[in-house]
Amino acid sequence: MAFIHFVLGGSNSGKTKFSEKLSLEISSLSGKLYFVATGVAFDKEMQVKIDLHKKNRSCSFSSIESPDLSTEIFANASENDVILIDCISVFVSNVICMEEFDETQIDNFKLAIKNSDANLVIVGQETSLGVIPDNKLSRDFIKKSGLLNQFVAEIANEVYFVTAGISRKIKG
């Protein structure tokens, strides 16, 4: 299993900026640097956010769009490679909103990151700091996202929490 860095924070907290900087710092000259994006532009606001992320992203990254994180990059990357995944919470939202949601999609991702040889920088949104939503879909999302966050935090070598652009290491 590779070295795993997990970066948590709220919406627009600076997680992506911090994660990109961290990925660039840990990448080696012999390895490749990948950015796996899970965002899907369901509306104009999300498209603007995606476009801004792309514009601000270093050209050192090879970008892979994978809303359901079914990409083979986790299995194919070497120990010198760095894979930044932004973000697993959007991934959870994407898969639970699919017509044919299956819990194995999340389980397959867990297995993929446990078995990857690459250095991983995984971004997730902390969803447990707000009120309990009044609808089942939102509660299901918070539960599944929270459980995935706990899993990643448990296997991660380092965990960071980002608030207002300031990162704090909370594990490792």
Residue, then its C-alpha position, 0 to 999 in steps of 0.5 A: m500500500a502506498f503513502i496516503h494523504f487525506v485532506l478534509g474540509g468544508s466547501n470552498s475551504g481551500k482543500t484543492k489548492f492545498s492538495e495540489k501544492l502537497s501533490l507537487e511537493i511529494s511528486s518525484l522527478s521519475g514519477k507521473l502526477y495525476f489529477v482525478a476529477t470527480g466533478v460533473a457540470f450539472d448546472k452553470e455554477m458547477q461548470v464555472k467552478i470546474d473551469l476555475h479549477k482547471k484554469n488554476r491547476s498546474c500543467s504538471f498534472s495529467s487530468i483524468e475525468s472520472p465521476d464514478l472513480s472507475t478509472e484504472i489509474f489506481a491499479n496502473a500507477s507506480e510507486n513513484d506516481v502521485i494521484l490527487i483525487d478531488c473529491i471523494s464526496v462528489f464521487v459519493s454524490n455522483v454514485i448515489c444519484m445514479e439510477e443503478f446505485d450499488e454499494t459495491q461502487i464505493d467498495n471497489f474504490k476502497l479496494a482500489i486505493k488500498n491496493s494502489d502502489a501510487n502515492l495518493v492525495i485524497v480530498g474529501q468534504e467534512t459533512s458532519l459539522g452541519v444540521i441533519p437534513d430533512n430528506k432521505l437522499s441527503r441523509d444517505f449522502i451524509k452517512k455514506s460520505g462520512l463512512l468513506n471519510q472514516f475509512v480513508a482517515e483510518i488507512a491514511n498515513e496523514v490527515y489534514f483539515v483545511t479551514a479558510g485556506i489554513s491546513r492543520k495536520i490532525k494525523g501522522 
